[in-house]
C-alpha cells in the first residue's frame, strides 16, 4: 500500500524544517570557514601582515597619488615618490613630537601601575565602607552572592591592572612590529604602481569559462574589494581623528598620559566601539586615581561623548558615508563573533568587512530575488 501524499500544512512544515536545517548547516559551514581563516592567518601572519599593511597604506595614499597624476599631470612613478616624501615628512614630524611623549608616558604608566592599582583598591574600599550608597552596594552583594566585596576587590584590581599592562605591552609591540617591517614600503610602492594593471587585468586570471558564473565571481570579488577599501580607508582616518580629539580633550583637563590614551584610541579605534570603550575605561581609571573626585571622571565621559558625537555626525558620514551600510547592532554582533572565531585583534578588524561582504551577497542572491518573486 502506497503512502498518502502530505497535506498542504504537512508539506509547509516539512519544507520549513528542511529550510531550518539547511540554514543551520550553512551557519556551521560559515563558522568553520572563519575558524579556518583565523588559523591560516595566524600561521602566516609573519608574511600576511606586512602585505596587508602595505595594501592598507596603498589604499590610504592612492587618492593623493591619483590627484597628483590627474590634476597636476605628474607621471605616476614621480607622483608615488612625491606622496612617499610627504608621508615620510609627516611621519618624521609625528616621530619628533608625538612618539617621544608616547614612549615616555608608556614607561611612566608601566612604572606607576602597581602603585596606582593599590591606590584605586584603597579608594574603592574606603568608598564602600563610608559612602551610604557604597555600603548599600556592599551589603546587597554580600547578601545576594555571599562574596565579600573587599576580598573580591583585593584580587580583582591587581588582575585588571596586570591585564591593562599586558595590553599596553601588546600595543607597543605591535607598533614596533609595524615599524620594523622593512618590506612594507616596497609592497606599498608596487601596489600603487601596478594599480591600473591590476584593475584592468585581474579578471583575465579567473579560471572559469562559463560567462554567467564568471560574471558572478567578478561581482563577488568586486564587492569584497569595495568593502575592504571603504572600511580600512575610512575607519583608519576616522580612528585617527577620534584619537586626536580625545588626546586634545584630555590635555585640556590635565589628565596624565593624554598622548598615550589618544594613540591607543587611534590604534585600536580601527575596531569600532570596542576600541573606543577600551580607551574610555583606561582614561576613567587613570582619572579616578589621579584626581580622586567625581568632576574629572564626568569630564572624561563628556569628552568621550563629544568626540563620539562629532565622529558619528560629522567625521564618519563625510569619510565613510553609508558605503559599509551596517546597523550598529550588526557591527557589535559581528565583532563578538569575529573575535571569538578568528581570535584577537585580527578577528575584530576582519569581522566588519566580512559581514559587509556577506550582506552584499545576501542582497544579491537572497533578499533581492525574494523581493522580485513576491513582486
C-alpha positions as CSV (number, residue, x, y, z in Angstrom):
1,X,0.0,0.0,0.0
2,X,1.5,3.4,-1.0
3,X,2.0,6.3,1.3
4,X,-0.5,9.1,1.2
5,X,0.9,12.4,-0.1
6,X,1.3,15.1,2.7
7,X,-1.3,17.7,3.1
8,X,-0.5,21.3,2.4
9,X,0.0,22.0,6.1
10,X,2.3,19.0,6.4
11,X,4.3,20.0,3.3
12,X,4.8,23.5,4.6
13,X,6.0,22.1,7.9
14,X,8.4,19.7,6.1
15,X,9.8,22.5,3.9
16,X,10.2,24.7,7.0
17,X,12.2,22.0,8.8
18,X,14.4,21.4,5.7
19,X,15.0,25.1,5.3
20,X,15.9,25.5,9.0
21,X,18.3,22.5,8.7
22,X,19.9,24.0,5.6
23,X,20.3,27.4,7.4
24,X,21.9,25.6,10.4
25,X,24.3,23.7,8.2
26,X,25.2,26.9,6.3
27,X,25.9,28.7,9.6
28,X,28.1,25.8,10.8
29,X,30.0,25.8,7.5
30,X,30.5,29.6,7.6
31,X,31.7,29.3,11.2
32,X,34.2,26.5,10.2
33,X,35.4,28.6,7.3
34,X,36.0,31.6,9.6
35,X,37.8,29.4,12.1
36,X,39.9,28.0,9.2
37,X,40.7,31.5,8.0
38,X,41.7,32.5,11.5
39,X,44.1,29.5,11.8
40,X,45.6,30.2,8.4
41,X,46.0,33.9,9.1
42,X,47.7,33.2,12.5
43,X,50.1,30.7,10.9
44,X,51.0,33.0,8.0
45,X,50.8,36.3,10.0
46,X,54.6,36.9,9.5
47,X,54.0,37.0,5.7
48,X,50.5,38.3,5.5
49,X,50.7,41.2,8.0
50,X,53.3,43.2,6.1
51,X,51.4,42.6,2.8
52,X,48.2,43.7,4.4
53,X,49.8,46.8,5.9
54,X,51.2,47.7,2.6
55,X,47.8,47.2,0.9
56,X,46.1,49.3,3.6
57,X,48.7,52.1,3.3
58,X,48.3,52.0,-0.5
59,X,44.6,52.4,-0.1
60,X,45.2,55.5,2.0
61,X,47.7,57.1,-0.3
62,X,46.1,56.1,-3.6
63,X,43.6,59.1,-3.8
64,X,46.5,61.5,-3.3
65,X,48.6,59.8,-6.0
66,X,45.6,59.9,-8.4
67,X,45.2,63.6,-7.6
68,X,48.8,64.5,-8.5
69,X,48.7,62.3,-11.6
70,X,45.4,63.6,-13.0
71,X,45.3,67.2,-11.9
72,X,49.0,68.2,-12.0
73,X,49.9,65.8,-14.9
74,X,52.8,64.2,-12.9
75,X,53.9,60.7,-14.1
76,X,52.6,58.1,-11.8
77,X,56.1,57.0,-10.6
78,X,57.0,60.6,-9.7
79,X,53.6,61.1,-8.1
80,X,54.1,58.0,-5.9
81,X,57.6,59.2,-4.9
82,X,56.2,62.7,-4.1
83,X,53.5,61.2,-1.9
84,X,56.1,59.0,-0.2
85,X,58.2,62.1,0.5
86,X,55.1,63.8,2.0
87,X,54.2,60.8,4.1
88,X,57.8,60.4,5.3
89,X,57.9,64.1,6.3
90,X,54.6,63.7,8.2
91,X,55.9,60.6,10.0
92,X,59.2,62.4,10.9
93,X,57.1,65.3,12.4
94,X,55.0,62.8,14.2
95,X,58.1,61.0,15.5
96,X,59.6,64.2,16.7
97,X,56.5,65.4,18.5
98,X,54.2,62.5,19.5
99,X,56.4,59.4,19.6
100,X,58.8,60.5,22.4
101,X,55.9,61.6,24.6
102,X,54.1,58.3,23.8
103,X,57.2,56.3,24.8
104,X,57.8,58.4,27.9
105,X,54.1,58.1,29.1
106,X,54.1,54.4,28.3
107,X,57.1,53.8,30.5
108,X,55.8,56.1,33.2
109,X,52.5,54.3,33.3
110,X,54.1,50.9,33.5
111,X,56.3,52.0,36.4
112,X,53.4,53.5,38.3
113,X,50.8,50.9,37.5
114,X,51.2,48.8,40.7
115,X,51.1,51.8,43.0
116,X,48.1,53.2,41.0
117,X,46.3,49.9,41.3
118,X,46.9,49.9,45.1
119,X,45.6,53.4,45.3
120,X,42.5,52.5,43.3
121,X,41.9,49.5,45.5
122,X,42.1,51.6,48.7
123,X,39.9,54.3,47.2
124,X,37.1,51.8,46.3
125,X,37.4,50.2,49.7
126,X,37.0,53.5,51.5
127,X,34.1,54.4,49.3
128,X,32.4,51.0,50.1
129,X,33.0,51.5,53.8
130,X,32.0,55.1,54.2
131,X,29.6,56.1,51.4
132,X,25.9,55.3,52.1
133,X,25.5,54.2,48.5
134,X,28.7,52.2,48.7
135,X,27.5,50.5,51.9
136,X,24.2,49.5,50.2
137,X,26.1,48.0,47.3
138,X,28.4,46.1,49.5
139,X,25.5,44.8,51.7
140,X,23.4,43.8,48.7
141,X,26.4,42.0,47.0
142,X,27.3,40.1,50.2
143,X,23.7,39.1,50.9
144,X,22.9,38.2,47.3
145,X,26.1,36.4,46.3
146,X,27.8,35.5,49.5
147,X,31.0,37.1,48.4
148,X,32.8,39.8,50.4
149,X,33.3,42.8,48.2
150,X,36.6,43.8,49.9
151,X,38.1,40.3,49.2
152,X,36.9,40.5,45.6
153,X,38.5,43.9,45.1
154,X,41.7,42.7,46.6
155,X,42.0,40.0,43.9
156,X,40.2,41.8,41.0
157,X,42.0,45.2,41.0
158,X,45.6,43.7,40.6
159,X,44.3,41.3,38.0
160,X,42.7,44.1,36.0
161,X,45.9,46.3,36.3
162,X,48.0,43.3,35.1
163,X,45.7,42.9,32.1
164,X,45.9,46.6,31.3
165,X,49.7,46.3,31.5
166,X,49.7,43.3,29.2
167,X,47.5,45.1,26.7
168,X,49.8,48.2,26.7
169,X,52.8,45.9,26.1
170,X,50.9,44.3,23.2
171,X,50.1,47.7,21.7
172,X,53.8,48.8,22.0
173,X,55.0,45.5,20.5
174,X,52.5,45.9,17.6
175,X,53.8,49.4,17.0
176,X,57.4,48.1,17.0
177,X,56.4,45.2,14.7
178,X,54.7,47.5,12.2
179,X,57.6,50.0,12.2
180,X,60.1,47.2,11.9
181,X,58.7,45.7,8.6
182,X,61.3,46.8,6.0
183,X,59.3,45.4,3.1
184,X,56.1,47.4,3.8
185,X,57.2,50.5,1.7
186,X,58.2,48.1,-1.1
187,X,54.8,46.4,-1.1
188,X,53.1,49.8,-0.9
189,X,55.1,51.2,-3.8
190,X,54.2,48.3,-6.1
191,X,50.6,48.2,-5.1
192,X,50.3,51.9,-6.1
193,X,52.4,51.5,-9.2
194,X,50.6,48.4,-10.5
195,X,47.1,49.7,-9.6
196,X,46.0,50.2,-13.2
197,X,47.4,46.9,-14.4
198,X,45.8,45.0,-11.6
199,X,42.5,46.8,-12.1
200,X,42.4,46.1,-15.9
201,X,43.8,42.6,-16.0
202,X,42.8,40.7,-12.8
203,X,39.6,39.4,-14.5
204,X,41.7,37.5,-17.0
205,X,43.1,35.2,-14.3
206,X,39.7,33.8,-13.3
207,X,39.9,30.1,-14.3
208,X,36.2,29.9,-15.4
209,X,34.8,29.8,-18.9
210,X,31.1,29.9,-18.2
211,X,30.1,33.6,-18.8
212,X,27.4,33.6,-16.2
213,X,29.5,32.0,-13.4
214,X,32.4,34.3,-14.4
215,X,30.2,37.3,-14.0
216,X,29.1,36.3,-10.5
217,X,32.7,35.6,-9.4
218,X,33.7,39.1,-10.7
219,X,30.8,40.6,-8.8
220,X,31.8,38.8,-5.6
221,X,35.4,39.9,-5.8
222,X,34.5,43.5,-6.6
223,X,32.1,43.5,-3.6
224,X,34.8,42.2,-1.3
225,X,37.3,44.8,-2.7
226,X,34.9,47.7,-2.3
227,X,34.0,46.7,1.2
228,X,37.6,46.3,2.3
229,X,38.8,49.5,0.7
230,X,35.9,51.5,2.1
231,X,36.2,50.1,5.6
232,X,40.0,50.3,6.0
233,X,40.4,53.7,4.3
234,X,37.6,55.2,6.2
235,X,38.0,53.6,9.6
236,X,41.7,54.4,9.9
237,X,41.1,58.1,9.1
238,X,38.1,58.1,11.5
239,X,40.1,56.5,14.3
240,X,43.0,58.9,13.8
241,X,40.6,61.9,14.0
242,X,38.9,60.4,17.1
243,X,42.2,59.7,18.9
244,X,43.4,63.2,18.2
245,X,40.2,64.7,19.6
246,X,40.5,62.6,22.7
247,X,44.1,63.5,23.3
248,X,43.4,67.2,23.0
249,X,40.5,66.9,25.3
250,X,42.4,65.0,27.9
251,X,45.3,67.5,27.7
252,X,42.9,70.4,28.3
253,X,41.6,68.9,31.6
254,X,45.1,68.0,32.7
255,X,44.7,64.2,32.5
256,X,48.0,62.2,32.8
257,X,49.1,60.1,29.8
258,X,46.8,62.1,27.5
259,X,49.0,61.4,24.4
260,X,49.3,57.7,25.3
261,X,45.5,57.4,25.6
262,X,45.0,59.3,22.3
263,X,47.4,57.0,20.5
264,X,45.8,53.9,22.0
265,X,42.4,55.2,20.9
266,X,43.7,55.8,17.4
267,X,45.3,52.4,17.1
268,X,42.5,50.2,18.5
269,X,39.9,52.6,17.2
270,X,40.1,50.7,13.9
271,X,37.8,48.2,15.6
272,X,34.6,50.3,16.1
273,X,33.0,50.5,19.5
274,X,35.4,48.1,21.1
275,X,38.5,50.4,20.7
276,X,36.5,53.4,22.0
277,X,35.2,51.5,25.0
278,X,38.7,50.2,26.0
279,X,40.2,53.7,25.7
280,X,37.4,55.2,27.8
281,X,37.9,52.6,30.5
282,X,41.6,53.3,30.6
283,X,41.0,57.1,30.8
284,X,38.4,56.7,33.6
285,X,40.8,54.5,35.7
286,X,43.6,57.0,35.3
287,X,41.3,59.9,36.0
288,X,39.9,58.3,39.2
289,X,43.4,57.6,40.5
290,X,44.9,61.0,39.5
291,X,42.1,63.4,40.7
292,X,40.2,61.3,43.2
293,X,37.0,63.3,42.7
294,X,33.8,63.0,40.6
295,X,34.2,66.0,38.4
296,X,37.1,64.8,36.3
297,X,35.7,61.4,35.5
298,X,32.5,63.2,34.4
299,X,34.6,65.5,32.3
300,X,36.3,62.4,30.7
301,X,33.0,60.9,29.9
302,X,31.9,64.3,28.5
303,X,35.0,64.5,26.3
304,X,34.4,60.9,25.1
305,X,30.7,61.6,24.4
306,X,31.6,64.8,22.5
307,X,34.3,63.0,20.4
308,X,31.9,60.1,19.6
309,X,29.1,62.6,18.7
310,X,31.4,64.5,16.3
311,X,32.6,61.2,14.9
312,X,29.1,59.9,14.4
313,X,27.5,63.0,13.0
314,X,30.4,64.7,11.1
315,X,33.5,62.6,10.5
316,X,32.1,59.2,9.7
317,X,29.4,60.5,7.3
318,X,32.0,62.6,5.5
319,X,34.7,59.9,5.3
320,X,32.8,56.6,5.2
321,X,29.2,57.6,4.5
322,X,26.9,54.6,4.1
323,X,29.3,52.6,1.9
324,X,29.5,49.8,4.6
325,X,25.8,50.1,5.4
326,X,25.7,48.1,8.6
327,X,23.5,48.8,11.6
328,X,25.4,49.5,14.9
329,X,23.9,46.3,16.5
330,X,25.1,44.3,13.5
331,X,28.6,45.7,13.9
332,X,28.7,44.8,17.6
333,X,27.5,41.2,17.0
334,X,29.9,40.8,14.1
335,X,32.8,42.0,16.4
336,X,31.8,39.5,19.0
337,X,31.6,36.6,16.5
338,X,34.8,37.7,14.7
339,X,36.9,37.9,17.8
340,X,35.6,34.5,19.0
341,X,36.0,32.6,15.8
342,X,39.1,34.2,14.3
343,X,40.7,35.4,17.6
344,X,42.1,38.7,18.9
345,X,42.6,41.9,17.1
346,X,42.8,40.4,13.6
347,X,39.4,38.8,14.0
348,X,37.9,42.1,15.2
349,X,39.4,44.0,12.3
350,X,38.2,41.5,9.7
351,X,34.8,40.9,11.2
352,X,33.1,44.1,9.8
353,X,34.3,43.9,6.2
354,X,33.4,40.2,6.1
355,X,30.0,41.0,7.5
356,X,29.6,43.8,4.9
357,X,30.5,41.3,2.1
358,X,28.0,38.8,3.4
359,X,25.4,41.5,3.5
360,X,26.1,42.4,-0.1
361,X,25.9,38.7,-1.2
362,X,22.6,38.3,0.7
363,X,21.2,41.4,-1.1
364,X,22.1,39.9,-4.5
365,X,21.2,36.3,-4.0
366,X,18.6,36.1,-1.3
367,X,16.7,39.3,-0.5
368,X,16.6,40.8,-3.9
369,X,15.4,37.6,-5.6
370,X,12.8,37.2,-2.8
371,X,11.5,40.7,-3.4
372,X,11.4,40.1,-7.2
373,X,9.5,36.8,-6.6
374,X,7.0,38.4,-4.2
375,X,6.6,41.3,-6.6
